[in-house]
Amino acid sequence: PLHPSARLHPASLVSSFPRSLSPVVLLPKMSRASGVKAAIHASADVRAIKPSGDCLFDCFAEAFSIHKIELLKEEGVVAEAGDDASTALRRTAAAALDAGAMEQFQMCHAAGLSDFNFMRKCHTLDDLRAAMLVSGREKGAGKCIWAGEFEIASICTALGASCLILDLEARNLSSRHVAIHPKGGAGRRCVVLQRTRRQHYNLILLNGRGLFYLGSDRYKGADTVTSPDGGEKRGCPGPEVARL
């Protein structure tokens, strides 16, 4: 965890979430919010997202909404008339499905992984895309595909964002801190999520913010920020996405 008195900088936050951390400090059993604060930073808070089967998509939608950024206008998002932000993100994940993803899903199902039981009814790529479009908010959490690494990575690529996931309930210690990046490496911005044992996602806020920029020419004029290691870094978020 970062020192509670440290001035946070998004780049430092990303570096603290490698795909696996070793060793990992075991935290004592505590409340959800307290555990997140202890694991990340004293300013961290959990924005609870309603369990629906669409929680991952809802988290991203909420992160953008907090800062009044129109997610539907993001260049990589696939949307149709009448879509809200969460629906458009699910549609974006469906559009990213290809023959390679279909084969990977089939292999996981054949290996007996229960998370891929939906493949029993998906015989073609069109079947899989149609299943991905089913919304849990509309049909129920048990009748939709829950977002996994493929869906998260697809959204990250579409938004140019990294997704940092904190899972304090994971049995495998190396799975407690996970970073999923868009194709090509770390994104220009990031969201931080909490994953629970029931594969539910909530949004983690830091100083009340849900979306952070990771340095860009767009922000060359931003104030210098002191990072946790004492170094100075530039390119912190602009005024519409508050600084940490």
N, C-alpha and C positions, 0 to 999 in steps of 0.2 A: 504493500500500500504506500501511497505517497504521504509525505509528512503533512499533517493537517494545517500547518502554517505556511506551506509552500504556495507560491503563486502558480496556478496550473497553466500549462501550455499544451495545446492539442497534440503536438508532435511528441511530447514527453508521455502523454497518455497512451498514444499508439505504441510506443516502444515498451510500455509496461504490459502490453497484451500480446506477447508472441503466441504462436500457435500452440506451444506447450511451455510451461514453466517448470523448472526443476532446480532446487527444491521448492516446494510450495508450503507456505506456513499454514498450518491448520488453525482455523479460527474457532473459538469456543461457541457453543450453540447460543444463538441470540435471535432477536427479532429480525424480520426481513430487512427493514430499513437500517437497523443497527449493524447488521452483517455487511451490508453494502458500504456503509460509511467506513467501517473498519477495513474493508478490503480495498477501497479506492481512495476516498478523501472525505474529510469532515463535512464538505458542502454537498455531498451526494444525497440524493433523495430518490424514492421510487414513485413513478407515476403509474398507478395501477391501470392495466388495460383489461377490459372485460373478456373473459374466456369465451371464445366463439368458434375457434378453428381458424380465424383470420387474424389472430393476435399479432403475429409477426408483421403482417402488412399494416395493421392498425398502428403499431409502434412507429414505423417509418412515417406514416401519414401524420401522426401526432407530433413527431419531432419537427417536421416541416411546418405544420400548422402553428406551433408555438411561436415561430418567428415570421408568420404571415408570408411564407414562401409558397407560391402556387405550384404544388407538385405536378399537377396535370400539365403544366407548361414546360416541364423539364424535357430536354431534347430526347433523352433515351426512353421516356415513358410511353408505353403503348396504351392509348385510351380511345374509347368510343363515346358517342353522345350519351349522356346520362350517367356516366361513371363518376363515382366519387374517388378520392385519392386511393383508398384501400383497394377498391375494385380494380382500378387501373394498374396497381402494382401486381395484383394477382394475374391480370391479363398480360402484363409485361413478362412475368415468369412463364406463363403458358406459351407466349410467343418465342421464348428462348429455347424451348424444347426442340430437340432435333434427334436424328437417328442415333447419335452417340449417347444422348441422355436416355433414350428409349432402351437401348441395349444395356446400359448401366443399371437402370431401374429393374429390368428383367432379371439380370444377374443377382441383384440384391433380393428380389422376390424368390428366385429359385434357391437361394441360400437359406431361405426360411426367416428372413428378417421381417418381423411383424409390421414395421413401419411402412412396408411396401406391399401390404395386402391388397391395396387398391389396384395393383397390376393384374389381379385375377380377371378384372373386367376390361382391361385395356389391351386390346389385341393389335391395335394399329396406333400410329403416331397421332392421328386425328382423335382416336378414343382418349389418348392420354391428355391431349390438349383440352378436350372437352371436359374431362374430369378435373383438370387443374382450374378451370374457370368456375367450378361450383363453389359458391360462397358459403362459408359456415354461418354467417350472419343470417343468410336467407334460408338455408336448408338444414342447418344444425351442424354442430361440431363433429358429429359422428359420420357425416355424409360428405365431407370435403377432404381434400388433401392438405395435411398440415405442412407448413413450410419446413424444409430441411436445408442442408448445406447448398444444394443446387439452386433452390429458390432464392436463398439469401444472396448467394454469389451473383445470380442473375440481376437482382435488384441493385446490388452494389455496383455492378458494371453499368447498368442503365443510369444510375444517379451519380456515378463517379465518386462513390462514398465507400469508406471502410465501415465495417460493423464489428464493434468490440462487444463480446459476450462474456458476462460474468455468471458462472453457474456454481454457486457455493454448495450445492447439493449433489454434484457429480461424484460418483464413487471413484472414478479414475482421477487422481489429482491433476494429471496433465490436461484434463478436460475442463478444469475450473476457470481457466482464462483462455479464451479463443478469439482470434482475429480473422475475419474473413474479408478479403480485399477484392476489388474489381480486377479484371484482366489487366495485366501490366504493372501491378504493384499497388501500394497504398494509395487510397483515393485522396482527393483534394479536401475532403471533409469527412466527418465521421459521426455515427450515432453510437450510443452505449446502451446495451440491453442487459436485462437480467433474465436468465432462464431458470425455471423451477423444475423440480423433479418430474412434474407432470407434463413437461415439454411446453409449458406456457411461457410466454414472453411478456415482460413489462419494460417500460422505458425508464432508463436512469437519467436523472437530471443532475447537472453540476452547476451550482450557483443559480439554479432555476432555468438553465439552458438545456436544450435537447439536441442541438446540432452545432457542430464545431468545424471551422475551416482549418486546414493543415498547412497553410502557407501558400500564397499565390501572388503573382505579379499584380493582381487586382488590389492587393492589400499592402503594397510596398510602403505606403505612407502611414501604416498603422504604428501605434506606439510600441516601443520596445517592451518586452515582457520578460521578467526574470523566471527562468525555469527552475524546477525543483533541485537541479544539480548546481544552481548558482549561475549558470551561463545565461547570456542574453540572446534572445531569439526574436526575429521579426516575422511579419506576415501573419499576425494573429487576426481573429475574425474582425470583419468590418462592422459598422454600426448596426446593421440590421440583424447580425448574429452576434450576440453580446460576447465580449472578451471574458476569458477565464483568468 
